[in-house]
Amino acid sequence: MKRFYRMVRADIKQGIISEYLKYIVVLIISLIFTQNYYVRVEKYIANGKVVGEVTIFDILIYFFKGMKEYIPASNNPFEIPVDFLLLNILLAIIIGN
């Protein structure tokens, strides 16, 4: 059991602590996206379009919402969900490293 704890401690030291800058970048980008979302929702609440408060689950759903199925049409421009793509690409890079 003592060996297991040493392995876990070494894994945390080499895998997380030595790569802390990557986690800080994801945290900063997530905070920027959260602030952006919060400001938009507060405007909707102030205008009376939405009733309630912003919760952590609202923010998580916003982060991972993706986009609707795109059906090409002249009045339907293609919009890339930058928030969703950037966050998922960063997480994939961190996990895949």
KEKE-3310 file (N, C-alpha, C; in steps of 0.2 Angstrom, whole numbers, plus 5000, padded with zeros to 4 digits):
npx = (5004:5010:5018:5009:5004:5016:5017:5006:5008:5020:5015:5006:5015:5023:5014:5004:5008:5020:5016:5008:5006:4998:4986:4983:4981:4969:4960:4960:4955:4943:4937:4936:4926:4916:4913:4909:4897:4890:4888:4880:4869:4864:4860:4849:4841:4839:4832:4820:4818:4822:4820:4826:4841:4859:4866:4879:4877:4870:4881:4890:4882:4882:4895:4897:4888:4888:4882:4867:4861:4868:4860:4862:4858:4853:4850:4855:4868:4884:4890:4904:4905:4915:4919:4915:4923:4936:4938:4936:4946:4958:4956:4957:4971:4978:4974:4978:4992)
npy = (4994:5006:5008:5011:5023:5031:5030:5037:5049:5053:5053:5063:5074:5074:5074:5084:5095:5099:5102:5114:5126:5124:5121:5132:5141:5135:5138:5152:5155:5149:5156:5169:5165:5162:5174:5182:5175:5177:5191:5192:5185:5192:5204:5199:5196:5209:5215:5208:5197:5184:5175:5172:5166:5165:5149:5137:5126:5131:5138:5127:5120:5129:5130:5117:5116:5115:5116:5118:5107:5110:5117:5121:5136:5151:5162:5158:5159:5150:5148:5147:5138:5146:5146:5133:5125:5129:5127:5113:5108:5113:5105:5092:5093:5094:5082:5072:5074)
npz = (5000:5003:4993:4983:4986:4985:4971:4967:4972:4965:4952:4953:4955:4944:4933:4936:4944:4937:4925:4927:4920:4909:4914:4920:4909:4904:4914:4915:4902:4903:4914:4907:4897:4905:4912:4901:4897:4908:4909:4897:4901:4912:4906:4899:4909:4915:4905:4906:4899:4903:4918:4934:4941:4937:4937:4942:4934:4923:4917:4914:4905:4895:4891:4885:4875:4861:4845:4835:4822:4806:4792:4776:4769:4761:4769:4782:4790:4792:4808:4818:4834:4844:4858:4863:4854:4857:4871:4871:4863:4870:4882:4876:4871:4883:4890:4880:4881)
capx = (5000:5015:5021:5004:5004:5022:5016:5001:5012:5024:5011:5003:5020:5026:5009:5000:5012:5025:5012:5003:5004:4992:4979:4981:4978:4962:4957:4959:4950:4936:4934:4934:4920:4911:4911:4905:4891:4886:4886:4875:4863:4862:4857:4843:4837:4838:4827:4814:4817:4824:4818:4830:4848:4864:4869:4885:4875:4869:4887:4892:4878:4884:4902:4897:4882:4889:4878:4862:4863:4868:4856:4864:4853:4856:4848:4857:4876:4887:4893:4908:4905:4922:4919:4915:4929:4943:4938:4937:4953:4963:4956:4960:4978:4980:4973:4982:4999)
capy = (5000:5012:5009:5014:5030:5034:5031:5042:5056:5054:5054:5070:5078:5074:5075:5089:5101:5101:5105:5118:5132:5122:5121:5140:5144:5133:5141:5159:5155:5147:5162:5174:5163:5162:5181:5184:5172:5180:5197:5192:5183:5198:5209:5196:5197:5216:5217:5204:5191:5178:5175:5168:5167:5160:5144:5133:5121:5135:5139:5121:5118:5134:5128:5111:5115:5114:5120:5115:5104:5116:5116:5126:5141:5158:5166:5154:5158:5146:5151:5142:5140:5146:5144:5126:5122:5131:5124:5106:5107:5113:5099:5087:5093:5092:5075:5068:5075)
capz = (5000:5004:4986:4979:4988:4982:4964:4966:4974:4959:4947:4954:4955:4937:4929:4937:4946:4932:4919:4929:4916:4904:4918:4922:4903:4903:4919:4913:4896:4906:4917:4902:4894:4911:4913:4895:4897:4914:4907:4892:4904:4916:4901:4897:4916:4916:4900:4908:4894:4907:4925:4938:4942:4934:4941:4939:4929:4917:4914:4911:4899:4890:4889:4881:4871:4854:4840:4831:4815:4801:4786:4772:4766:4760:4775:4788:4789:4797:4814:4822:4841:4846:4865:4863:4851:4860:4877:4870:4860:4875:4886:4872:4871:4890:4891:4876:4881)
cpx = (5004:5017:5016:5004:5010:5021:5011:5004:5016:5020:5008:5009:5022:5020:5005:5004:5017:5022:5007:5001:4998:4986:4978:4978:4971:4958:4955:4954:4943:4933:4932:4927:4914:4908:4907:4898:4887:4884:4880:4868:4860:4858:4850:4838:4835:4832:4821:4813:4819:4822:4822:4837:4853:4867:4875:4883:4873:4876:4890:4889:4880:4891:4902:4891:4883:4885:4872:4865:4863:4865:4858:4858:4856:4855:4851:4865:4878:4891:4897:4907:4912:4923:4920:4921:4935:4943:4940:4944:4958:4962:4958:4968:4981:4979:4977:4990:5001)
cpy = (5006:5013:5012:5021:5034:5035:5036:5049:5058:5056:5061:5075:5079:5076:5081:5095:5103:5104:5110:5124:5130:5122:5128:5143:5142:5137:5148:5159:5153:5153:5168:5172:5164:5170:5184:5181:5175:5187:5197:5190:5188:5203:5206:5197:5204:5218:5213:5198:5184:5180:5170:5170:5163:5156:5141:5129:5125:5136:5133:5119:5123:5132:5122:5110:5113:5118:5115:5112:5110:5113:5122:5130:5147:5163:5163:5154:5153:5149:5146:5143:5140:5144:5137:5123:5123:5127:5116:5104:5108:5107:5093:5087:5091:5084:5070:5069:5070)
cpz = (5000:4997:4982:4980:4985:4974:4963:4967:4968:4953:4947:4953:4948:4932:4929:4939:4941:4926:4921:4925:4911:4908:4919:4915:4902:4908:4917:4907:4899:4910:4912:4899:4899:4912:4907:4895:4903:4912:4902:4896:4909:4912:4900:4904:4917:4911:4901:4903:4898:4915:4929:4939:4938:4939:4938:4933:4922:4913:4911:4905:4893:4887:4884:4877:4864:4850:4837:4825:4810:4795:4782:4769:4765:4766:4782:4787:4794:4802:4818:4830:4844:4853:4866:4860:4855:4867:4876:4867:4865:4880:4882:4872:4878:4892:4887:4877:4886)
residu = (MET:LYS:ARG:PHE:TYR:ARG:MET:VAL:ARG:ALA:ASP:ILE:LYS:GLN:GLY:ILE:ILE:SER:GLU:TYR:LEU:LYS:TYR:ILE:VAL:VAL:LEU:ILE:ILE:SER:LEU:ILE:PHE:THR:GLN:ASN:TYR:TYR:VAL:ARG:VAL:GLU:LYS:TYR:ILE:ALA:ASN:GLY:LYS:VAL:VAL:GLY:GLU:VAL:THR:ILE:PHE:ASP:ILE:LEU:ILE:TYR:PHE:PHE:LYS:GLY:MET:LYS:GLU:TYR:ILE:PRO:ALA:SER:ASN:ASN:PRO:PHE:GLU:ILE:PRO:VAL:ASP:PHE:LEU:LEU:LEU:ASN:ILE:LEU:LEU:ALA:ILE:ILE:ILE:GLY:ASN)
# end
